[in-house]
């Protein structure tokens, strides 16, 4: 497959204070997929840092960089399928959240602590099944039985903890046939009343990823509220017995 490199550079020029000599680039186009280098609050043209001490301004600059690189690659922001955001201090989450938002795209799925789960696909969503707070989008017909099993299990556990319902729905979908091949990964992403996910758990390259995810959730569930409290007000949250507390 032919690769097209966008804005190539060498680390000996960008990091002269370090003993590095690596040929890198800001983006790679491989077929119909675009891979972007991690972006920060730095102007792509001048290499000047932007918004020092201002997370929202830094996020705006990073998003502007992403938009520019995607344009140069022949793509657009609405085609983005995955974004990973790193914050050195989670308390900056609200300020970072004022930056522009990427439009909804195809993804895996998420649950909201208010009581719903939304399965994203590529088409306009139908009306959610009554009482479940669960939506399905644009799935092939052969997956209907799997999705029906997930919806049914999610509904059976109405009133239970959202994480329990999500993991149980994944297990029901796997039992009903799953993706049709050997599943190696499983994940749960939950959001609530704060600007960051309250649970972001994932198991990769495992023989029984849903089982491992269930065990991982069982360990994290009792600690979830304390971790949220710690992020909002470290002084008021219980300690976890780690050095430096």
Secondary structure, 3 states (H helix, E strand, C coil): CCEEEEEEEEHHHHCCCCCCCCEEEEEEEECCEEEECCCCCECCCCCCECCCCCHHHHHHHHHHHHHHHHHHCCCCHHHCCCCCCCCCCHHHHHHHCCCCCCCCCCCCCEEECCCEEECCCCCCCCCCCCCCCEECCCCCHHHHHHHHHHHHHHHHCCCCCHHHHHHHHHHHHHHCCCCCCCCCCEEEEEECCCCCEEEEEEECCCCCHHHHHHHHHHHHHCCHHHHHHHHHCHHHCCCCCCCCC
